[in-house]
Amino acid sequence: MDKDLVVKDISQIDLKQSFFHYTNKSNLDSILKNGLEPRIGENSLHVEKTPKVFFVEGEKGIVVIMDVWLRWLTSKSSTNKFIYWLGTFYMKIPFCIKSIPNNIVRKNLKSQKKRNKVYEKMKYILENSIFLILDLEENIDFDYNDIDEVKDTYYESFLKLLYPNDSNIKDRRMEYWNMHAYSNRIVDPKKISLLKESNNDNANDILVNIIERNLKYIQDNHEFLYEYYIYIKDSMKRCSFRYG
């Protein structure tokens, strides 16, 4: 492991006010050398106007963004980039019939087959990912009043299908679970450390532990993340049965 890498155990940090970003483990060497570089991700094409580094605030931010990601990935009718672009373009048209994309999303969200595929995909992503802690300062690295461009792109009834229940969709400002640094701003390597829990940096294991510490809240408020947790626990049981 790189000698310049700062590692922090989850027990040593403020879980309410720390800033977190997750990424593939293979990106760590590049991040330590060049910093976190702003990007427009594949799922943000035609929505985000400028490259940014995204992050969440606090343990609750991790919980909410994971639930939203599970919903977002399940809601997509196709992984084809052109079809995705068409859908985004259609919803930007002032006179679009809103019930069409809304009904498609509702149908996808109810599909257990789609949900299970997304849980499998998310499990693979997170088992190959790590959480980074970002030492960011308000008005230097980011602004709490910056705009959530997803809110600027999609209409309210669509966002209600994907955003958390307590999200203020009418307020265009970004929220604690979907924050970003200033546009085109690199997060310096000196502001980045690796999150571990009991000497384990696996993002999926850390997420499972966070879920278990907040299980009742998640069960009551974040249906997809709770179901993902059940999926993970069942996967562990199947592995134990197979190899035990």
N, C-alpha and C positions, 0 to 999 in steps of 0.2 A: 504494500500500500504506500502511496506517495507520502514522503516525509513531511510535506507542507500541508497535508490534509488535517483539518481540525475536526475531531469527532466529539459529539456531545451525546450523552445518554439522555433519554427522554425524561428521566427523573431529575435531571439537573436544570431543566429549562422551564420557563413560564408557559404552560400549555394554553393559556388564554390569549396571550399577546404575541407569541412567536409567529414568524412568517414561514410558511412551508411551500416547497415546490417539489414535485416528483418527476423523475426522469429515468430513462433506461440506464442500467449500470454501465453499459459500454460508453456512455457519454462522459463519465466522470473525469477521465484523464484530460479530455479536451476542455471541460469546464474549468478544471483547476489551472489550466494553462491560459485559456482565453476568456474565462468568465462565462456567465450565462448570456448567450446572444439572443436578441429579440427575433422572433419568428412569427409568421402567420401560418398556423398549423393547418393540417389537412381538413380538420373539422371546422376551421374558422374561415376557409376560403369564401370570398364574396360577402363576408360579414364584417370581419375586422378590416379597417381601412389602412392601418399602419402596423408594422411589426412591433411586438411587445413581449416582455417576459411576464408570465402569469404566475400568481401565487395565491395562497389563502392565508387568512389570519386565524390562528388558534386551532385547537383540536376539533372544535365544532365546525370550523371551516373545512377541515379534511372530511368530516362526516358528510357535510352537505354537498360538497363538490363531487364526491364519489357517488352519492345517490343521483345527482343531476346527470353525471356522465353515463350512468347505467340507463337512465331514462332516455337521454339523448341518443345513445347508440341503438337502443331498442326501437326508438321512434323512426329511425331512418328506413325508408322503403327500399333503398338500393345503395350499394357501395360504389356504384358507377358515378364518377365525378361529374360527368355531363348532366346526368339526371338530377344529381344533387344541386348543380348550378341552376338548372331549369326550375326546380322547386323553390330555391331561394329567390330567383328572379320573379317568379310568379307572385310570391307573397309580398314583394315590394310594390307591385302594381296597385294603385289606390282602389281600383274597382274589382279586385280579385274576389272570387266567391270564397269567403273564409271557411265555410263549412267543409269544403273539399279537402284541403290539407289537414284540417282539424280531425275530420273523421278517419282519415288515413292513419294519423298518429294515434288516435284512440284505439283503433283496431290493432295496430302493431304493439302498443303497450299492453294490451290484453292477451296477446299471443304468448302462451307459455313456451312454445317452441322457440320463438325469437328471444325471449328472455333468457332461456337456458344457453342459447348460443352466445349471447352477450356475456353471461356470467363466465362461460368457458374462456372467452376472449379476454375479459378483464383479469381473470385469474392468471392467464399466461403473461399479460402485460405487467401486472404487479409483482409476480414472482421473479421477474427480470428487471425490477425497478428498485429505486432507492428514494428516500425522502431527504431533501436538502433543507437546511435551516438558513434563511436569508436575513442578514443583519441590515435591515433597511430603515431609512429615516424619512419621516413625513416631510414633504416640501423639498427634499433633496433627491430622493429616489422615486417617490410617488406622491400622488395627491388623492386624498380620500374623496374629493369632489370630482374626480375624473369620470368620464362617461363610459358606461357599459354599452358598447356598440351593438351587442345582441339586442338589447332593449330598443335601440334606435332602428334596428332592421325589421324585427318581427312585431306583429300586433299583439295586443294584450291577451285575447282569448287563446292564442297559440302558446304564448309564454306560460300561461297558467297550467298548461298540460305538462310542462317540463321544469319549471322553476319551483323552489320550495314554497310551501303554503304561507310562510311568514315573509316571503319576499315582497318588497314594495315595488311592484312592476311599473307603477305610474311615475316613480322617481327614477330618472335616467342615470343617476349616479351608480357607480359600481358598489357592490356589497362585499362583506367580509369573506365570502366563500368564492368570489370570482374577481379578484383584484389583479391589477397589472402595474408594472413600473411605467415610467414615462416612455412614450413612444421612441423607438430607435435607441433606447438606453441599454447598454451592456451592464449587467451586474458584475462588479469586480470580484475576482477570485477571493480577495481578502474578506469579502462580505459573506462568504459561503462556507458552511460546515456540514458534515454528514450526521444524520440522525441515526442513532442506534437505540435498541432496547435490550438490555441484558446481553450485550455483545452481538446482537443480531441486527443487520441492516436491511433485511428483506422487507420490502414495502408491504407485501401482502400480510406477512406475519404481524407487522406493526399495526396495520389497519385492523386486523382481527382482534388484537389486544385492545385497541381503542374502542372498537364496537362492544366488546365484552364489558368494558368499564362504563359504557353508556347504553347498555342493552335495552332497558325499558324505554328510554327516550327514543331510540332508533326504531324500536318495534312500533311505537305509537305514531311516529312522525315521518319515517323514511322507509316506505314499503319495499322499494327495490334494493336498498342496501341491506335491510334485514333479510330479505330473501336470498341475497348474495351470500350473506353470512351462513345461512342454513345450507346453501349449496356447498360452501367451503367445508363446513363441518361434516356433511354427508360424504364429500370426496375423501376426507381424511379417514372416515370410518371404512370406506370401500378399500382404501389402500391398506389399512390395518388388517382387514379381513383377508385381503389377497396375500399379504406378505407375513402376516402374523403366525 
